[in-house]
Amino acid sequence: MCARCATGHVSCCRSQVRSRSWPASCRTFAHCRERSHMILVTGAAGFIGSNIVAVLNDLGRNDIVVCDWLGKDDKWLNLRKRQFAGFVHPERLFAWLDSGKDIEAIVHMGAISATTAVDGDEVIRNNFDYSLQLLDYCTVENMRRRPRSMETATSRVRTIIGVDAIRALRPLNLYGWSKRQFDLVVADRIAKGRPLPPRCTGFRFSTYLDPTNIIKGHEESSCQDIS
């Protein structure tokens, strides 16, 4: 997946990057390798986040700041082969951003993604409030790119366009509900012409399989169990 072009080309995987066969619009990260701007990836130690870091590395971008919690499990293994310039914990992110960091783009993948989560306060705090703060920061800073995570956790899978389409969704769990609420905020701001980052793009993911997916335990892809 290309974080920079915001086209949602899931086919833009690491093997294609190495062979230089990724979609032309996904190559835009390469042209600014010499810039001093950094790329921030939240949720970078997760399956998708770590693969985004891998793609950026393959594109020659090592000026990456990763934001995540590692904990005491094997989550760090997802970043074992990756290179990055800095690490910041989520609770320190906004203080870090306010210190005047020169950020080119933010790829926001950080979230409580467990579909079995039961603590509503924790989910809304991490998935809605935190994401909204980051959205507002990007708006104020007039950032050029800020891809937004919107994973499959609702009862209908379709392209989301407009407030009415999002309202029609019926989340199956707290995680999906928190994402829907954030999507409603973004769609409402678009409809009312309120300020947003110049590039604010959401992605939807279906079931995925990768060796790094094993850290999700019982939440890993069902394909892993079948194989």
PARONU-605603 format. One line per 8 residues: their letters; for each residue x, y, z of N, C-alpha, C. Coordinates in Angstrom, 1 decimal. Example, Ala and Ser with C-alpha at 12.3 -4.5 7.8 and 13.67 -1.06 7.14 Angstrom:
2
as> 13.2:-5.7:7.8:12.3:-4.5:7.8:13.2:-3.3:7.8  12.8:-2.2:7.1:13.7:-1.1:7.1:12.9:0.0:7.9 $
END
This chain:
227
mcarcatg> 0.8:-1.2:0.0:0.0:0.0:0.0:0.9:1.2:0.0  0.5:2.2:-0.8:1.3:3.4:-0.9:0.8:4.4:0.1  1.5:4.9:1.0:1.1:5.9:2.0:1.1:7.3:1.4  1.9:7.5:0.5:2.1:8.9:0.0:1.1:9.3:-1.0  0.8:8.4:-2.0:0.0:8.8:-3.1:-1.5:8.8:-2.7  -1.9:8.2:-1.6:-3.3:8.2:-1.2:-4.3:7.7:-2.2  -3.8:6.8:-3.1:-4.7:6.2:-4.1:-5.4:4.9:-3.6  -4.9:4.4:-2.5:-5.5:3.1:-2.0:-5.1:1.9:-2.8 $
hvsccrsq> -3.9:2.0:-3.5:-3.5:0.8:-4.3:-3.0:-0.3:-3.4  -3.8:-1.2:-3.0:-3.4:-2.3:-2.1:-2.4:-3.1:-2.8  -2.4:-3.1:-4.1:-1.4:-3.9:-4.9:0.0:-3.4:-4.9  0.1:-2.2:-4.3:1.5:-1.6:-4.2:2.2:-2.2:-3.0  2.6:-3.4:-3.1:3.2:-4.2:-2.1:4.7:-4.1:-2.2  5.4:-4.6:-1.2:6.9:-4.5:-1.2:7.6:-5.1:-2.4  7.0:-6.3:-2.8:7.7:-6.9:-4.0:7.6:-6.1:-5.2  6.5:-5.4:-5.4:6.3:-4.5:-6.5:7.2:-3.3:-6.4 $
vrsrswpa> 7.4:-2.8:-5.2:8.3:-1.7:-5.0:9.7:-2.0:-5.4  10.2:-3.2:-5.0:11.5:-3.7:-5.3:11.7:-3.8:-6.8  10.7:-4.2:-7.5:10.8:-4.4:-8.9:10.4:-3.2:-9.7  10.1:-2.1:-9.0:9.8:-0.8:-9.6:8.5:-0.9:-10.5  7.6:-1.8:-10.1:6.4:-2.0:-10.9:5.2:-1.5:-10.2  5.3:-0.7:-9.2:4.1:-0.2:-8.5:3.5:0.9:-9.3  2.2:1.2:-9.1:1.5:2.2:-9.9:2.3:3.5:-9.9  2.2:4.2:-11.1:3.0:5.4:-11.2:2.7:6.5:-10.2 $
scrtfahc> 1.4:6.6:-9.8:1.1:7.6:-8.8:1.6:7.3:-7.4  2.1:6.0:-7.2:2.6:5.7:-5.9:4.1:6.0:-5.8  4.7:6.5:-6.8:6.1:6.8:-6.8:6.5:8.1:-6.2  5.5:8.9:-5.8:5.7:10.3:-5.4:6.6:10.4:-4.2  6.6:9.3:-3.4:7.5:9.4:-2.2:8.9:9.4:-2.6  9.3:8.8:-3.7:10.6:8.7:-4.1:11.2:10.0:-4.5  10.4:10.9:-5.1:11.0:12.2:-5.6:11.4:13.2:-4.5  10.9:12.9:-3.3:11.3:13.8:-2.2:12.2:13.2:-1.2 $
rershmil> 13.0:12.2:-1.6:13.9:11.5:-0.6:14.9:12.5:0.0  15.3:13.5:-0.8:16.4:14.3:-0.4:15.9:15.4:0.6  14.6:15.5:0.8:14.0:16.5:1.7:14.3:16.2:3.1  14.3:17.2:4.0:14.6:17.0:5.4:13.3:16.6:6.1  12.1:16.7:5.5:10.9:16.4:6.2:10.8:14.9:6.6  10.2:14.7:7.7:10.0:13.3:8.2:8.6:12.8:8.0  8.4:11.5:8.0:7.1:10.9:7.9:6.8:10.2:9.2  5.7:10.5:9.7:5.2:9.9:11.0:4.2:8.8:10.7 $
vtgaagfi> 4.5:7.6:11.3:3.6:6.5:11.1:3.1:6.0:12.5  1.8:6.2:12.8:1.3:5.8:14.1:0.9:4.3:13.9  0.9:3.6:15.0:0.6:2.2:15.0:1.6:1.4:14.1  2.8:1.9:14.1:3.9:1.4:13.2:4.4:0.0:13.6  4.1:-0.5:14.8:4.5:-1.8:15.2:3.5:-2.9:14.9  2.4:-2.4:14.4:1.3:-3.4:14.0:1.6:-4.0:12.7  0.7:-4.9:12.2:0.9:-5.6:10.9:0.9:-4.6:9.8  -0.1:-3.8:9.6:-0.2:-2.9:8.5:0.8:-1.7:8.7 $
gsnivavl> 0.9:-1.2:9.9:1.8:-0.1:10.1:3.3:-0.5:9.8  3.7:-1.7:10.2:5.1:-2.1:10.0:5.3:-2.3:8.5  4.3:-2.8:7.8:4.5:-3.0:6.3:4.5:-1.6:5.6  3.8:-0.6:6.1:4.0:0.7:5.5:5.4:1.2:5.7  5.9:1.0:6.9:7.3:1.4:7.2:8.3:0.6:6.2  8.0:-0.6:6.0:8.8:-1.4:5.0:8.8:-0.8:3.6  7.6:-0.5:3.2:7.4:0.1:1.8:8.2:1.4:1.8  8.1:2.2:2.8:8.9:3.5:2.8:10.4:3.3:2.8 $
ndlgrndi> 10.8:2.3:3.5:12.2:1.9:3.5:12.6:1.5:2.1  11.8:0.7:1.5:12.1:0.2:0.1:12.2:1.4:-0.9  11.4:2.4:-0.6:11.5:3.6:-1.4:12.6:4.6:-1.1  13.4:4.1:-0.2:14.6:4.9:0.2:14.3:5.9:1.3  13.2:5.8:2.0:12.8:6.7:3.1:13.1:6.1:4.4  14.1:6.6:5.1:14.5:6.2:6.4:14.2:7.2:7.5  13.8:8.4:7.0:13.5:9.5:7.9:12.1:9.4:8.4  11.9:8.3:9.1:10.5:7.9:9.6:10.5:7.9:11.1 $
vvcdwlgk> 9.5:8.5:11.6:9.3:8.4:13.1:8.1:7.5:13.4  8.3:6.5:14.1:7.3:5.5:14.4:6.7:5.8:15.8  5.4:5.6:15.9:4.6:5.9:17.1:3.8:4.7:17.4  4.1:4.1:18.6:3.3:2.9:19.0:3.7:2.5:20.4  3.0:1.6:21.0:3.4:0.9:22.2:3.9:-0.5:21.8  5.0:-0.9:22.4:5.5:-2.2:22.1:5.1:-3.3:23.2  4.9:-2.9:24.4:4.5:-3.8:25.4:5.6:-4.9:25.7  5.1:-6.0:26.3:6.0:-7.1:26.7:5.9:-8.3:25.8 $
ddkwlnlr> 5.2:-8.2:24.7:5.0:-9.4:23.8:6.0:-9.2:22.7  5.8:-9.9:21.6:6.7:-9.9:20.4:6.4:-8.9:19.4  5.7:-7.8:19.7:5.3:-6.8:18.8:6.5:-6.2:18.1  7.6:-6.0:18.9:8.8:-5.4:18.3:9.4:-6.1:17.1  9.1:-7.4:17.0:9.6:-8.2:15.9:9.1:-7.7:14.5  8.0:-7.0:14.5:7.5:-6.5:13.3:8.4:-5.4:12.7  9.2:-4.7:13.6:10.0:-3.7:13.2:11.5:-4.1:13.2  11.7:-5.4:13.4:13.1:-5.9:13.5:13.9:-5.6:12.2 $
krqfagfv> 13.3:-5.7:11.1:14.0:-5.4:9.8:13.9:-4.0:9.2  13.2:-3.2:10.0:12.9:-1.8:9.5:13.9:-0.8:10.1  14.0:0.3:9.3:14.9:1.4:9.8:14.0:2.6:10.0  14.2:3.3:11.1:13.5:4.6:11.3:14.4:5.5:12.1  14.0:6.8:12.1:14.9:7.8:12.6:14.5:8.2:14.1  13.3:7.8:14.5:12.8:8.2:15.8:11.7:7.3:16.3  11.5:7.3:17.6:10.4:6.5:18.2:9.7:7.4:19.2  8.4:7.5:19.2:7.7:8.2:20.2:6.4:7.4:20.6 $
hperlfaw> 6.2:7.4:22.0:5.0:6.7:22.5:3.8:7.6:22.3  2.6:7.0:22.0:1.4:7.7:21.7:1.0:8.8:22.7  1.3:8.6:24.0:0.9:9.6:25.0:1.8:10.8:25.0  2.9:10.7:24.3:3.8:11.8:24.1:3.8:12.5:22.7  3.0:12.0:21.9:3.0:12.4:20.5:2.7:13.9:20.3  1.7:14.4:20.9:1.3:15.8:20.6:2.3:16.8:21.2  2.9:16.4:22.4:4.0:17.2:22.9:5.2:17.2:21.9  5.4:16.0:21.4:6.5:15.9:20.4:6.3:16.7:19.2 $
ldsgkdie> 5.0:16.7:18.6:4.7:17.5:17.5:4.7:19.0:17.7  4.3:19.4:18.9:4.3:20.8:19.3:5.7:21.3:19.5  6.7:20.4:19.5:8.1:20.9:19.7:8.7:21.4:18.4  7.9:21.5:17.3:8.3:22.1:16.1:9.0:21.1:15.1  8.5:19.9:15.1:9.1:18.9:14.2:8.6:19.2:12.8  9.5:18.9:11.8:9.2:19.2:10.4:8.6:17.9:9.8  7.3:17.8:9.8:6.6:16.6:9.4:6.0:16.8:8.0  6.4:15.9:7.1:5.9:15.9:5.7:4.5:15.3:5.6 $
aivhmgai> 4.3:14.1:6.3:3.1:13.4:6.2:2.9:12.6:7.5  1.6:12.3:7.7:1.3:11.4:8.9:0.4:10.3:8.3  0.9:9.0:8.6:0.1:7.9:8.2:-0.5:7.3:9.5  -1.7:7.6:9.8:-2.3:7.3:11.1:-3.0:5.9:11.1  -2.3:4.9:11.6:-2.8:3.5:11.7:-3.0:3.1:13.2  -2.7:4.0:14.1:-2.8:3.6:15.5:-4.2:3.6:16.0  -4.6:2.5:16.6:-6.0:2.3:17.1:-6.1:1.1:18.0  -7.1:1.0:18.8:-7.5:-0.2:19.4:-8.3:-1.0:18.4 $
sattavdg> -7.7:-2.0:17.8:-8.4:-2.7:16.7:-9.0:-4.0:17.0  -9.0:-4.4:18.3:-9.6:-5.6:18.7:-11.1:-5.5:18.6  -11.7:-6.4:17.8:-13.1:-6.4:17.6:-13.9:-6.9:18.9  -13.1:-7.4:19.8:-13.7:-8.0:21.1:-13.5:-7.0:22.2  -13.1:-5.8:21.9:-12.9:-4.8:23.0:-14.2:-4.4:23.6  -14.2:-4.3:25.0:-15.5:-4.0:25.7:-15.4:-2.7:26.5  -14.3:-2.1:26.6:-14.1:-0.8:27.3:-14.4:0.3:26.4  -15.7:0.8:26.4:-16.1:1.8:25.5:-15.3:3.1:25.7 $
devirnnf> -15.0:3.5:26.9:-14.3:4.7:27.2:-12.9:4.7:26.6  -12.2:3.5:26.8:-10.9:3.4:26.2:-10.9:3.4:24.7  -11.9:2.8:24.1:-11.9:2.7:22.6:-12.2:4.1:22.1  -13.2:4.9:22.6:-13.5:6.2:22.1:-12.4:7.2:22.4  -11.7:7.0:23.5:-10.5:7.9:23.8:-9.4:7.7:22.8  -9.1:6.4:22.4:-8.0:6.1:21.5:-8.3:6.2:20.1  -9.5:5.8:19.7:-9.9:5.7:18.3:-10.6:6.9:17.8  -11.3:7.6:18.6:-12.0:8.8:18.2:-11.4:10.1:18.6 $
dyslqlld> -11.2:10.3:19.9:-10.6:11.5:20.4:-9.2:11.8:19.9  -8.4:10.7:20.0:-7.0:10.8:19.6:-6.9:11.1:18.1  -7.7:10.4:17.3:-7.7:10.6:15.9:-8.2:12.0:15.5  -9.2:12.5:16.2:-9.7:13.8:16.0:-8.6:14.9:16.3  -7.9:14.7:17.4:-6.8:15.6:17.7:-5.8:15.7:16.6  -5.5:14.5:16.1:-4.5:14.4:15.0:-5.0:15.1:13.7  -6.3:14.9:13.5:-6.9:15.5:12.3:-6.8:17.0:12.4  -7.1:17.6:13.6:-7.1:19.0:13.9:-5.7:19.5:13.8 $
yctvenmr> -4.7:18.8:14.3:-3.3:19.2:14.2:-2.9:19.3:12.7  -3.3:18.3:11.9:-2.9:18.3:10.5:-3.6:19.5:9.8  -4.8:19.8:10.2:-5.5:20.9:9.6:-4.8:22.2:9.8  -4.5:22.4:11.1:-3.8:23.6:11.5:-2.5:23.8:10.8  -1.7:22.7:10.8:-0.4:22.7:10.2:-0.4:22.7:8.7  -1.6:22.5:8.1:-1.7:22.5:6.7:-0.9:21.5:6.0  -0.9:20.3:6.6:-0.1:19.2:6.1:-0.7:18.7:4.8  0.2:18.2:3.9:-0.2:17.8:2.6:-0.8:16.4:2.5 $
rrprsmet> -0.4:15.5:3.5:-0.9:14.2:3.4:-1.2:13.7:4.9  -2.4:13.0:5.0:-2.7:12.4:6.3:-3.6:11.2:6.1  -3.1:10.1:5.5:-4.0:9.0:5.3:-4.6:8.5:6.6  -5.9:8.1:6.5:-6.7:7.8:7.7:-7.1:6.3:7.6  -7.0:5.6:8.7:-7.4:4.2:8.7:-8.9:4.1:8.8  -9.5:3.2:8.0:-10.9:2.9:8.1:-11.1:1.5:7.7  -10.9:0.6:8.7:-10.9:-0.8:8.4:-12.3:-1.4:8.4  -12.4:-2.6:7.9:-13.6:-3.3:7.8:-14.1:-3.8:9.1 $
atsrvrti> -15.1:-3.1:9.7:-15.7:-3.5:10.9:-17.2:-3.1:11.0  -17.8:-3.0:9.8:-19.2:-2.6:9.7:-19.9:-3.6:8.9  -21.2:-3.6:9.0:-22.0:-4.6:8.4:-22.2:-4.4:6.8  -21.7:-3.3:6.3:-21.8:-3.1:4.8:-20.5:-2.7:4.3  -20.0:-3.3:3.2:-18.8:-3.0:2.6:-19.0:-2.3:1.3  -18.7:-1.0:1.3:-19.0:-0.2:0.1:-18.1:1.1:0.2  -18.0:1.8:-0.9:-17.3:3.0:-0.9:-18.1:4.1:-0.1  -17.4:4.7:0.8:-18.0:5.6:1.7:-18.0:7.0:1.1 $
igvdaira> -19.1:7.6:0.7:-19.2:8.9:0.2:-20.3:9.7:0.8  -20.0:10.7:1.6:-21.0:11.5:2.2:-21.5:11.0:3.5  -22.2:11.9:4.3:-22.7:11.7:5.6:-23.8:10.6:5.6  -24.7:10.7:4.7:-25.8:9.7:4.6:-25.3:8.3:4.4  -24.3:8.1:3.6:-23.8:6.7:3.4:-23.2:6.2:4.6  -22.5:7.0:5.4:-21.8:6.6:6.6:-22.9:6.3:7.7  -23.9:7.1:7.7:-24.9:6.9:8.7:-25.7:5.6:8.5  -25.7:5.2:7.3:-26.4:3.9:7.0:-25.7:2.7:7.5 $
lrplnlyg> -24.4:2.9:7.8:-23.6:1.7:8.3:-24.0:1.3:9.7  -24.0:0.1:10.0:-24.4:-0.4:11.3:-23.2:-1.2:11.9  -22.4:-0.6:12.7:-21.2:-1.2:13.2:-21.5:-2.5:14.0  -20.6:-3.4:13.9:-20.8:-4.7:14.5:-20.1:-4.8:15.9  -19.3:-3.8:16.2:-18.6:-3.8:17.5:-18.1:-2.4:17.8  -17.5:-2.3:19.0:-17.1:-1.0:19.5:-16.0:-0.4:18.6  -15.1:-1.2:18.1:-14.1:-0.7:17.2:-14.7:-0.1:15.9  -15.6:-0.8:15.3:-16.3:-0.3:14.1:-17.1:0.9:14.3 $
wskrqfdl> -17.7:1.0:15.5:-18.5:2.2:15.9:-17.6:3.4:16.0  -16.5:3.2:16.7:-15.6:4.4:16.9:-15.1:4.9:15.6  -14.8:4.0:14.6:-14.3:4.4:13.3:-15.4:5.1:12.5  -16.7:4.6:12.7:-17.8:5.3:12.0:-18.0:6.7:12.5  -17.9:6.9:13.8:-18.1:8.2:14.4:-17.1:9.2:13.9  -15.8:8.7:13.7:-14.8:9.6:13.2:-15.1:9.9:11.7  -15.5:8.9:11.0:-15.8:9.1:9.6:-16.9:10.1:9.4  -17.9:10.1:10.3:-19.0:11.1:10.3:-18.5:12.5:10.5 $
vvadriak> -17.5:12.7:11.4:-17.0:14.0:11.6:-16.3:14.5:10.3  -15.5:13.7:9.7:-14.8:14.1:8.5:-15.8:14.4:7.4  -16.8:13.5:7.2:-17.8:13.7:6.1:-18.6:15.0:6.4  -18.9:15.2:7.6:-19.7:16.4:8.0:-18.9:17.7:7.7  -17.6:17.6:8.0:-16.8:18.8:7.7:-16.7:19.1:6.2  -16.6:18.0:5.5:-16.5:18.1:4.0:-17.8:18.8:3.5  -18.9:18.2:4.0:-20.2:18.7:3.5:-20.5:20.2:3.8  -19.9:20.6:5.0:-20.1:22.0:5.4:-19.0:22.9:5.0 $
grplpprc> -18.0:22.4:4.3:-16.9:23.2:3.8:-16.0:23.7:4.9  -15.9:22.9:5.9:-15.0:23.3:7.0:-13.6:22.9:6.7  -12.6:23.5:7.4:-11.2:23.2:7.1:-10.9:21.7:7.3  -10.0:21.2:6.5:-9.5:19.9:6.6:-8.1:19.9:6.0  -7.3:18.9:6.3:-6.0:18.8:5.7:-6.2:18.8:4.1  -5.3:19.4:3.3:-5.5:19.3:1.9:-5.6:17.9:1.3  -5.0:17.0:1.9:-5.1:15.6:1.5:-5.5:14.8:2.7  -6.7:14.3:2.8:-7.2:13.5:3.9:-7.9:12.3:3.3 $
tgfrfsty> -7.3:11.2:3.4:-7.7:10.0:2.7:-7.9:8.8:3.6  -9.0:8.1:3.5:-9.3:6.9:4.3:-9.1:5.6:3.5  -8.7:4.6:4.2:-8.5:3.3:3.6:-9.4:2.3:4.3  -9.9:1.3:3.6:-10.7:0.2:4.1:-9.9:-1.1:3.8  -9.8:-1.9:4.8:-9.0:-3.2:4.7:-9.9:-4.4:4.9  -9.7:-5.4:4.1:-10.4:-6.6:4.3:-9.5:-7.6:5.1  -9.9:-8.8:5.2:-9.0:-9.8:6.0:-7.7:-9.9:5.3  -6.6:-9.9:6.1:-5.3:-10.0:5.5:-4.5:-11.1:6.2 $
ldptniik> -3.5:-11.5:5.5:-2.6:-12.6:6.0:-1.2:-12.3:5.8  -0.4:-12.4:6.8:1.1:-12.1:6.7:1.7:-12.7:8.0  2.9:-13.1:7.9:3.6:-13.6:9.1:3.5:-12.7:10.3  3.6:-11.4:10.1:3.5:-10.5:11.2:2.2:-10.3:11.8  1.2:-11.0:11.2:-0.2:-10.9:11.7:-0.4:-11.8:13.0  0.6:-12.6:13.3:0.5:-13.5:14.4:0.4:-12.8:15.8  0.9:-11.6:15.8:0.9:-10.9:17.1:-0.5:-10.6:17.6  -1.5:-10.7:16.7:-2.9:-10.4:17.1:-3.5:-11.5:17.8 $
gheesscq> -2.8:-12.7:18.0:-3.4:-13.8:18.8:-4.7:-14.2:18.2  -5.7:-14.3:19.1:-7.0:-14.8:18.6:-7.7:-13.9:17.6  -7.1:-12.6:17.4:-7.7:-11.7:16.5:-7.0:-11.8:15.1  -6.1:-12.8:14.9:-5.4:-12.9:13.6:-6.4:-13.4:12.6  -6.0:-13.3:11.3:-6.8:-13.7:10.2:-7.2:-15.1:10.3  -8.4:-15.4:10.0:-8.9:-16.8:10.0:-8.1:-17.7:9.0  -7.6:-17.0:8.0:-6.8:-17.7:7.0:-5.6:-18.4:7.7  -5.0:-17.7:8.7:-3.9:-18.2:9.4:-4.3:-19.6:10.1 $
dis> -5.5:-19.6:10.7:-5.9:-20.8:11.4:-6.1:-22.0:10.4  -6.7:-21.6:9.2:-7.0:-22.7:8.2:-5.7:-23.2:7.7  -4.7:-22.4:7.5:-3.4:-22.8:6.9:-2.6:-23.6:7.9 $
END
